[in-house]
């Protein structure tokens, strides 16, 4: 056996979950999971075979026969146990996430915690999965509705939130009585698989949750398989559009949360220091790899004078490996991501934007091979430039100027995306005008990343979303259930029958 083969055999492999068993894939196609701060190979992830993926769907279909009839209270207790296990293991989960994705440890814990909130919500599913009843809609006739599970559902998750996004999906689907096939990102599946292990430990029955791994072939199988009834996706606009079109053409429900270009407006009356701190965190936190990150800031009027101070504050952010104490920004997820971000920075300069802070090629002691790019700020940006039109997905901030609030609102509404936006001001009148006039699904008022808590639904809009219903909250109950309407009449034993009724009217 060669030295290379010995080395490969020493690297752990990521397993599939089929029918309650964690199994080794028989595939010949593998991808390495790499620590983006060091380039250390952490594991090898399989691209599952068609036979394995079909087996996962078949397992979910078989499990649905009994799981759909499991009492709501029984399902809820599993998720009560599950949230307890996540809490007990949150440090371990964050460490795994940091190693494979690059987030700082505090940010990784936040990733897990925001998913945990949805698990807690799933444990109270009985309050949301209630039908409606109308008594005596006609003489002795009642009508009521049931919210019943669909069957096998599937989720396709992105690399940037490998804990939170899977927890947006399978707990809500399973809690409502469905079974699930999950395809994590092939770039960082390790924390997802640890969460899946905890779900099995919490009592999720065999076959109710299954996991496959892969790339485009796995995505297409999910979209095409006749036994999968609904598909949830979070990721890029290109892939999301493909998933939505292919899934819906095959008669499936689909919800696709996709790309974004979020804007914040800063008015001169805003609390200056709080605003600057919020802008830095939202623009550069998680190395800008958030669909709700803040890559565009519009300074209105005299707020344009704040730019030098914003740049100086950005220079103080610490770039390091995610496990380093006090690190503000870790590496981006891959060498390819680093090359793309660097290329877009070059493009911004070539198209005439002014680079007032260049974060390329930072020297990070102890992490010389890491995929690092520091805070980068452009001014003199126009809406025709590539760095404005494209989602950079890195720590790159574009500064635009506007004379008035209405000018800034018009600029945002002209952008095709509608994931999130924010305004910073002390004026209630300005804030209310903004929330009424802005055409964006999620609005923050002095809140830079307005992702709603699970009591509400994620509500991105326009080009950032395909499908009518969003993840978690009340909307996702409708997504994962079908409404059955029942009209019933009962007769007393001694009741004399009436004449033959040839109409459809109930009296």
Secondary structure, 3 states (H helix, E strand, C coil): CCHHHHHHHHCCECCEEECCEEECCCCCCEEEEECCCCCCEEEEEECCCHHHHHHHHHHHHHHHHHHCCCCHHHHHHHHHHHHHHHHHCHHHHHHHHHHHHCCCHHHHHHHHHHHHHHHHHHCCHHHCCCCCEEEEEECCEEEEEEEEECCEEEEECCCCCCCHHHHHHHHHHHHCCCEEEEECCCCCCHHHHHHHHHHHHHCCCCCCEEEECCCHHHHHHHHHCCCEEEEEEECCHHHHHHHHHHHHHCCCEEEEECCCCCEEEECCCCCHHHHHHHHHHHHHHHHHCCCCCCCEEEEEHHHHHHHHHHHHHHHCCCECCCCCCCCCECCCCCHHHHHHHHHHHHHHHHCCCEEEECCCCCCCCCCCCCCCCCCEEEECCCCCCHHHHCCCCCCEEEEEEECCHHHHHHHHHHCCEECCEEEECCCHHHHHHHHHHCCCCCEEECCCCCCCCCCCCCCCEECCEECCCCCCHHHHHHHCEEEEEEEEECCCCCCCCCCCCCCCCCC
